[in-house]
Each structure stands twice: as C-alpha cells, then as structure tokens.
Amino acid sequence: MDLRTWPIARSIKGTLCHLGIPQRLGDGKPYTQEHYQSFPSLEEIAGENWYSEILALLLGKNRWVAWWTTKRVLKNSGLQAFSPSKLPDRLELANINSLLWARSFFMGGLLILADLSDSDIRSKILEWSGCDTEYDAEFLFTAPDTFEWEFEPILNWCRDKKVAQDTEDVVPAKADRIIALFDGDIYCALAKVDAEPVLDSLAILAETWGLKLITGPETYGWLPNLK
C-alpha cells in the first residue's frame, strides 16, 4: 500500500464543485475511523505550516476575504490591534481602503472583512484560521475587488448549520468561493470552471511534499452535517 497518496474528494452540485481536503494521507477508499487513522498526517509529512500553505492557495489572488470566526480567535490572533469597525449592511470593495472591518453577534460569532494585500493581516489570518474548529466550522469567503458584499445573508448562512450545506445559495451570488474549516480538515466550494486550476495547484503543492494527489471519497466533498 502506497502511503504517499493524498486523497482530495470532488463532488459536483449544480454549477459548483466541492473539494474535500483531508489532514491525512489515504488510499481513496471510504473513511472509517480506524482506516483513516492508519495513515500519517500532513503535519508529519509536510511540517506544521501545511495548513496555511493550503489556505494561501485556496484564497487565490483576491484582495479581500470575509472570515467567520470567534471573538476569542480574533483576540488571540492580534488582529484587534487593527481597530476593527462595524460593517455596514452593504459594501462596495472598490470604494474602500480599510484594513479590517468586523461585525459581531452573540454566542461569540464574528464576521471579519480583511484586506489580504496587507502582509501582516494576511499572515495572521493564515496562521489563525482553523485553529479552533473541533466543534464549530469557520468559513472564509473570497471576492474580487469589483464585488459588492451583502453581509446579512452571509451572516445568516454562517449561523445556521443546516443552511451551511446549501453552498449554491452563496456562490456566485454573494461570494466567488467558500472555504470551510472544520476539525482539522479543509473544504472548498467554487465554480466548476475554477476547480481544475485549483486541483492542478494542489497537485504541484503535493509534489513539493513528495506526495501524489488521488481522488478521495465523493461523499467527503463538503462539510459533514453539523449538529
């Protein structure tokens, strides 16, 4: 059995492609806990920065990212030093030059709009995204500078664990890509036309780690049903 294979799940839903990126290597067979744990983790193979390397690839070259996380993670990341302000209901990205905006809710949920062209902010988001997702998922939404964000629908989507399965309600109308982070694994929902370039980039990244990309179980393409 080849232990140097990395299974990326792919599933098609309408006009979208879902990619499930596991934290462990595998042989592409359906997961059971015993089978899954028998393979080495990416941290063992690629080092402790493997997570942020994948996130950087998935975020692409878009300048802006909306990040659904917790107040505790924001505080620990040090991003509060950038003095986040309250997000309006609607925002045209081309008309602003702010580094960080935030919108908070009860239960600790927080939506942050961040400017990834600031290298310090980008590095903090790459370092802290997904660090505390054992029970609740985090989401990263990307959009080009020409996009007009509508935050209320995104906030409602993030807060409703059942709605979070319906990615076509968000892409491409409210964002061009969703990255979901849950329990150490990474998922991405994007247009089918954009999926192959992302997979090609993941294959190149895998090669730098001495790995080969293979197809994972289709049912792993998106988040499990969250309770």
C-alpha positions as YAML, in Angstrom:
chain: A
units: angstrom
residues:
- id: 1
  name: MET
  ca: [0.00, 0.00, 0.00]
- id: 2
  name: ASP
  ca: [1.36, 3.40, -1.05]
- id: 3
  name: LEU
  ca: [1.36, 5.73, 1.94]
- id: 4
  name: ARG
  ca: [2.41, 8.76, -0.15]
- id: 5
  name: THR
  ca: [-1.01, 9.41, -1.70]
- id: 6
  name: TRP
  ca: [-3.24, 12.31, -0.69]
- id: 7
  name: PRO
  ca: [-6.96, 11.87, -1.50]
- id: 8
  name: ILE
  ca: [-8.85, 15.02, -2.50]
- id: 9
  name: ALA
  ca: [-12.60, 14.43, -2.68]
- id: 10
  name: ARG
  ca: [-14.58, 16.00, -5.51]
- id: 11
  name: SER
  ca: [-18.35, 16.29, -5.77]
- id: 12
  name: ILE
  ca: [-20.46, 18.26, -8.24]
- id: 13
  name: LYS
  ca: [-23.56, 20.13, -7.09]
- id: 14
  name: GLY
  ca: [-25.26, 22.09, -9.85]
- id: 15
  name: THR
  ca: [-22.77, 24.60, -11.24]
- id: 16
  name: LEU
  ca: [-20.41, 24.16, -8.28]
- id: 17
  name: CYS
  ca: [-17.61, 21.81, -7.40]
- id: 18
  name: HIS
  ca: [-16.91, 20.83, -3.81]
- id: 19
  name: LEU
  ca: [-13.39, 19.83, -2.78]
- id: 20
  name: GLY
  ca: [-12.70, 17.95, 0.44]
- id: 21
  name: ILE
  ca: [-9.07, 18.22, 1.54]
- id: 22
  name: PRO
  ca: [-8.17, 15.87, 4.41]
- id: 23
  name: GLN
  ca: [-5.47, 16.38, 7.00]
- id: 24
  name: ARG
  ca: [-4.23, 12.82, 6.46]
- id: 25
  name: LEU
  ca: [-2.96, 10.78, 3.58]
- id: 26
  name: GLY
  ca: [-5.06, 7.87, 2.31]
- id: 27
  name: ASP
  ca: [-5.82, 5.41, -0.43]
- id: 28
  name: GLY
  ca: [-9.08, 6.94, -1.68]
- id: 29
  name: LYS
  ca: [-11.34, 4.38, 0.00]
- id: 30
  name: PRO
  ca: [-14.36, 5.40, 2.10]
- id: 31
  name: TYR
  ca: [-13.35, 6.55, 5.55]
- id: 32
  name: THR
  ca: [-13.72, 4.65, 8.75]
- id: 33
  name: GLN
  ca: [-12.05, 5.95, 11.89]
- id: 34
  name: GLU
  ca: [-9.64, 3.02, 12.06]
- id: 35
  name: HIS
  ca: [-8.78, 3.20, 8.37]
- id: 36
  name: TYR
  ca: [-8.38, 7.00, 8.45]
- id: 37
  name: GLN
  ca: [-6.10, 6.95, 11.49]
- id: 38
  name: SER
  ca: [-3.85, 4.32, 9.92]
- id: 39
  name: PHE
  ca: [-2.37, 6.90, 7.53]
- id: 40
  name: PRO
  ca: [0.13, 9.62, 8.50]
- id: 41
  name: SER
  ca: [-0.99, 13.21, 8.92]
- id: 42
  name: LEU
  ca: [0.09, 16.03, 6.63]
- id: 43
  name: GLU
  ca: [1.84, 17.63, 9.58]
- id: 44
  name: GLU
  ca: [4.08, 14.57, 9.84]
- id: 45
  name: ILE
  ca: [4.82, 14.73, 6.11]
- id: 46
  name: ALA
  ca: [4.82, 18.44, 5.27]
- id: 47
  name: GLY
  ca: [5.50, 20.16, 8.60]
- id: 48
  name: GLU
  ca: [3.42, 22.43, 10.80]
- id: 49
  name: ASN
  ca: [2.80, 25.04, 8.07]
- id: 50
  name: TRP
  ca: [0.88, 22.67, 5.78]
- id: 51
  name: TYR
  ca: [-2.50, 24.17, 6.74]
- id: 52
  name: SER
  ca: [-1.61, 27.76, 5.94]
- id: 53
  name: GLU
  ca: [0.05, 26.70, 2.67]
- id: 54
  name: ILE
  ca: [-3.22, 25.14, 1.51]
- id: 55
  name: LEU
  ca: [-5.25, 28.15, 2.67]
- id: 56
  name: ALA
  ca: [-2.96, 30.54, 0.81]
- id: 57
  name: LEU
  ca: [-3.50, 28.50, -2.35]
- id: 58
  name: LEU
  ca: [-7.29, 28.40, -1.94]
- id: 59
  name: LEU
  ca: [-7.60, 32.11, -1.14]
- id: 60
  name: GLY
  ca: [-6.03, 32.88, -4.50]
- id: 61
  name: LYS
  ca: [-5.12, 36.39, -5.57]
- id: 62
  name: ASN
  ca: [-8.26, 38.17, -4.44]
- id: 63
  name: ARG
  ca: [-7.53, 41.09, -2.16]
- id: 64
  name: TRP
  ca: [-10.48, 40.70, 0.20]
- id: 65
  name: VAL
  ca: [-11.63, 37.88, 2.43]
- id: 66
  name: ALA
  ca: [-14.61, 37.68, 4.79]
- id: 67
  name: TRP
  ca: [-13.79, 35.40, 7.72]
- id: 68
  name: TRP
  ca: [-16.41, 33.90, 10.03]
- id: 69
  name: THR
  ca: [-14.67, 33.01, 13.27]
- id: 70
  name: THR
  ca: [-14.97, 33.66, 17.01]
- id: 71
  name: LYS
  ca: [-14.14, 36.65, 19.17]
- id: 72
  name: ARG
  ca: [-11.65, 34.51, 21.08]
- id: 73
  name: VAL
  ca: [-9.71, 33.64, 17.92]
- id: 74
  name: LEU
  ca: [-9.73, 37.28, 16.83]
- id: 75
  name: LYS
  ca: [-8.33, 38.34, 20.18]
- id: 76
  name: ASN
  ca: [-5.61, 35.68, 20.20]
- id: 77
  name: SER
  ca: [-4.60, 36.46, 16.62]
- id: 78
  name: GLY
  ca: [-3.71, 40.04, 17.43]
- id: 79
  name: LEU
  ca: [-5.92, 41.37, 14.63]
- id: 80
  name: GLN
  ca: [-7.78, 43.54, 17.11]
- id: 81
  name: ALA
  ca: [-4.75, 45.83, 17.00]
- id: 82
  name: PHE
  ca: [-6.03, 46.94, 13.59]
- id: 83
  name: SER
  ca: [-9.07, 48.55, 15.27]
- id: 84
  name: PRO
  ca: [-11.95, 46.78, 13.50]
- id: 85
  name: SER
  ca: [-15.02, 48.88, 12.84]
- id: 86
  name: LYS
  ca: [-18.62, 47.80, 12.38]
- id: 87
  name: LEU
  ca: [-19.51, 46.51, 8.94]
- id: 88
  name: PRO
  ca: [-22.40, 48.17, 7.11]
- id: 89
  name: ASP
  ca: [-25.11, 46.02, 5.56]
- id: 90
  name: ARG
  ca: [-23.68, 46.50, 2.09]
- id: 91
  name: LEU
  ca: [-20.18, 47.47, 0.97]
- id: 92
  name: GLU
  ca: [-18.57, 48.07, -2.41]
- id: 93
  name: LEU
  ca: [-14.99, 46.87, -2.09]
- id: 94
  name: ALA
  ca: [-13.71, 49.16, -4.82]
- id: 95
  name: ASN
  ca: [-14.70, 52.19, -2.74]
- id: 96
  name: ILE
  ca: [-12.86, 51.39, 0.49]
- id: 97
  name: ASN
  ca: [-9.28, 51.25, 1.61]
- id: 98
  name: SER
  ca: [-9.70, 49.98, 5.18]
- id: 99
  name: LEU
  ca: [-7.62, 47.13, 6.51]
- id: 100
  name: LEU
  ca: [-10.11, 45.40, 8.76]
- id: 101
  name: TRP
  ca: [-13.83, 45.57, 9.46]
- id: 102
  name: ALA
  ca: [-15.80, 43.39, 11.88]
- id: 103
  name: ARG
  ca: [-19.37, 42.55, 12.73]
- id: 104
  name: SER
  ca: [-20.14, 40.62, 15.88]
- id: 105
  name: PHE
  ca: [-23.06, 38.62, 17.20]
- id: 106
  name: PHE
  ca: [-23.99, 36.89, 20.43]
- id: 107
  name: MET
  ca: [-22.61, 33.38, 21.07]
- id: 108
  name: GLY
  ca: [-19.14, 34.58, 20.06]
- id: 109
  name: GLY
  ca: [-19.64, 34.54, 16.29]
- id: 110
  name: LEU
  ca: [-17.83, 37.24, 14.34]
- id: 111
  name: LEU
  ca: [-17.58, 38.20, 10.68]
- id: 112
  name: ILE
  ca: [-14.37, 39.99, 9.66]
- id: 113
  name: LEU
  ca: [-13.67, 41.63, 6.32]
- id: 114
  name: ALA
  ca: [-9.91, 41.79, 5.83]
- id: 115
  name: ASP
  ca: [-7.57, 43.24, 3.24]
- id: 116
  name: LEU
  ca: [-5.16, 40.48, 2.20]
- id: 117
  name: SER
  ca: [-2.87, 42.95, 0.45]
- id: 118
  name: ASP
  ca: [-1.62, 43.84, 3.93]
- id: 119
  name: SER
  ca: [1.03, 41.16, 4.52]
- id: 120
  name: ASP
  ca: [0.72, 41.30, 8.32]
- id: 121
  name: ILE
  ca: [-3.03, 40.78, 8.24]
- id: 122
  name: ARG
  ca: [-2.68, 38.02, 5.65]
- id: 123
  name: SER
  ca: [-0.10, 36.15, 7.73]
- id: 124
  name: LYS
  ca: [-2.25, 36.36, 10.86]
- id: 125
  name: ILE
  ca: [-5.32, 35.03, 9.04]
- id: 126
  name: LEU
  ca: [-3.32, 32.18, 7.53]
- id: 127
  name: GLU
  ca: [-1.87, 31.35, 10.94]
- id: 128
  name: TRP
  ca: [-5.08, 31.51, 12.97]
- id: 129
  name: SER
  ca: [-7.79, 30.29, 10.60]
- id: 130
  name: GLY
  ca: [-8.99, 26.84, 11.58]
- id: 131
  name: CYS
  ca: [-7.12, 26.73, 14.89]
- id: 132
  name: ASP
  ca: [-10.26, 26.08, 16.93]
- id: 133
  name: THR
  ca: [-12.81, 24.25, 14.78]
- id: 134
  name: GLU
  ca: [-13.28, 20.96, 16.61]
- id: 135
  name: TYR
  ca: [-16.96, 21.71, 17.29]
- id: 136
  name: ASP
  ca: [-17.86, 24.66, 15.04]
- id: 137
  name: ALA
  ca: [-16.81, 25.37, 11.48]
- id: 138
  name: GLU
  ca: [-15.11, 28.56, 10.32]
- id: 139
  name: PHE
  ca: [-15.71, 29.99, 6.86]
- id: 140
  name: LEU
  ca: [-13.63, 32.16, 4.55]
- id: 141
  name: PHE
  ca: [-15.37, 33.91, 1.64]
- id: 142
  name: THR
  ca: [-13.43, 35.50, -1.21]
- id: 143
  name: ALA
  ca: [-14.48, 38.02, -3.83]
- id: 144
  name: PRO
  ca: [-12.75, 40.28, -6.37]
- id: 145
  name: ASP
  ca: [-12.34, 44.00, -5.75]
- id: 146
  name: THR
  ca: [-15.28, 44.75, -8.04]
- id: 147
  name: PHE
  ca: [-17.67, 42.78, -5.83]
- id: 148
  name: GLU
  ca: [-20.39, 44.32, -3.68]
- id: 149
  name: TRP
  ca: [-20.72, 42.44, -0.39]
- id: 150
  name: GLU
  ca: [-24.08, 41.86, 1.26]
- id: 151
  name: PHE
  ca: [-23.29, 40.81, 4.80]
- id: 152
  name: GLU
  ca: [-26.66, 39.94, 6.30]
- id: 153
  name: PRO
  ca: [-27.25, 36.90, 4.03]
- id: 154
  name: ILE
  ca: [-23.70, 35.67, 4.69]
- id: 155
  name: LEU
  ca: [-24.12, 36.09, 8.45]
- id: 156
  name: ASN
  ca: [-27.43, 34.21, 8.41]
- id: 157
  name: TRP
  ca: [-25.85, 31.43, 6.35]
- id: 158
  name: CYS
  ca: [-22.90, 31.07, 8.73]
- id: 159
  name: ARG
  ca: [-25.08, 30.94, 11.82]
- id: 160
  name: ASP
  ca: [-27.47, 28.27, 10.51]
- id: 161
  name: LYS
  ca: [-25.71, 24.90, 10.44]
- id: 162
  name: LYS
  ca: [-28.38, 23.37, 8.21]
- id: 163
  name: VAL
  ca: [-28.22, 26.22, 5.69]
- id: 164
  name: ALA
  ca: [-24.42, 25.84, 5.53]
- id: 165
  name: GLN
  ca: [-24.94, 22.76, 3.37]
- id: 166
  name: ASP
  ca: [-26.52, 24.90, 0.61]
- id: 167
  name: THR
  ca: [-23.41, 26.44, -0.93]
- id: 168
  name: GLU
  ca: [-25.19, 27.36, -4.17]
- id: 169
  name: ASP
  ca: [-27.12, 29.98, -2.17]
- id: 170
  name: VAL
  ca: [-23.81, 31.82, -1.70]
- id: 171
  name: VAL
  ca: [-21.63, 31.08, -4.76]
- id: 172
  name: PRO
  ca: [-21.52, 33.01, -7.05]
- id: 173
  name: ALA
  ca: [-24.25, 35.44, -5.93]
- id: 174
  name: LYS
  ca: [-22.69, 36.51, -2.61]
- id: 175
  name: ALA
  ca: [-19.04, 35.36, -2.95]
- id: 176
  name: ASP
  ca: [-16.95, 33.63, -5.59]
- id: 177
  name: ARG
  ca: [-15.57, 30.95, -3.24]
- id: 178
  name: ILE
  ca: [-16.25, 29.47, 0.20]
- id: 179
  name: ILE
  ca: [-13.50, 27.79, 2.21]
- id: 180
  name: ALA
  ca: [-14.82, 25.81, 5.17]
- id: 181
  name: LEU
  ca: [-12.56, 24.73, 8.04]
- id: 182
  name: PHE
  ca: [-13.75, 22.01, 10.38]
- id: 183
  name: ASP
  ca: [-12.00, 19.66, 12.79]
- id: 184
  name: GLY
  ca: [-8.62, 19.89, 11.05]
- id: 185
  name: ASP
  ca: [-9.89, 19.36, 7.50]
- id: 186
  name: ILE
  ca: [-10.46, 21.90, 4.73]
- id: 187
  name: TYR
  ca: [-13.30, 22.16, 2.22]
- id: 188
  name: CYS
  ca: [-13.84, 24.48, -0.73]
- id: 189
  name: ALA
  ca: [-16.93, 25.31, -2.79]
- id: 190
  name: LEU
  ca: [-16.27, 27.07, -6.08]
- id: 191
  name: ALA
  ca: [-17.44, 27.22, -9.69]
- id: 192
  name: LYS
  ca: [-16.74, 24.05, -11.69]
- id: 193
  name: VAL
  ca: [-14.69, 26.04, -14.18]
- id: 194
  name: ASP
  ca: [-12.33, 27.12, -11.37]
- id: 195
  name: ALA
  ca: [-11.91, 23.69, -9.83]
- id: 196
  name: GLU
  ca: [-9.34, 22.20, -12.23]
- id: 197
  name: PRO
  ca: [-6.80, 25.05, -11.82]
- id: 198
  name: VAL
  ca: [-7.11, 24.68, -8.03]
- id: 199
  name: LEU
  ca: [-6.61, 20.92, -8.26]
- id: 200
  name: ASP
  ca: [-3.59, 21.46, -10.50]
- id: 201
  name: SER
  ca: [-2.11, 23.82, -7.90]
- id: 202
  name: LEU
  ca: [-2.82, 21.32, -5.11]
- id: 203
  name: ALA
  ca: [-1.07, 18.62, -7.16]
- id: 204
  name: ILE
  ca: [2.01, 20.85, -7.52]
- id: 205
  name: LEU
  ca: [1.96, 21.55, -3.77]
- id: 206
  name: ALA
  ca: [1.65, 17.81, -3.11]
- id: 207
  name: GLU
  ca: [4.72, 17.15, -5.26]
- id: 208
  name: THR
  ca: [6.78, 19.54, -3.14]
- id: 209
  name: TRP
  ca: [5.85, 17.34, -0.17]
- id: 210
  name: GLY
  ca: [6.72, 14.15, -2.04]
- id: 211
  name: LEU
  ca: [3.05, 13.20, -2.41]
- id: 212
  name: LYS
  ca: [0.72, 12.25, -5.23]
- id: 213
  name: LEU
  ca: [-2.83, 13.57, -5.49]
- id: 214
  name: ILE
  ca: [-5.57, 10.95, -5.89]
- id: 215
  name: THR
  ca: [-9.37, 11.13, -5.84]
- id: 216
  name: GLY
  ca: [-10.99, 10.75, -2.44]
- id: 217
  name: PRO
  ca: [-14.49, 9.57, -1.49]
- id: 218
  name: GLU
  ca: [-17.10, 11.78, -3.19]
- id: 219
  name: THR
  ca: [-19.22, 11.95, -0.03]
- id: 220
  name: TYR
  ca: [-16.34, 13.79, 1.67]
- id: 221
  name: GLY
  ca: [-16.52, 16.70, -0.81]
- id: 222
  name: TRP
  ca: [-18.22, 19.08, 1.61]
- id: 223
  name: LEU
  ca: [-18.79, 19.57, 5.33]
- id: 224
  name: PRO
  ca: [-20.46, 16.76, 7.26]
- id: 225
  name: ASN
  ca: [-23.88, 17.61, 8.66]
- id: 226
  name: LEU
  ca: [-23.15, 19.82, 11.66]
- id: 227
  name: LYS
  ca: [-25.28, 19.41, 14.76]
...
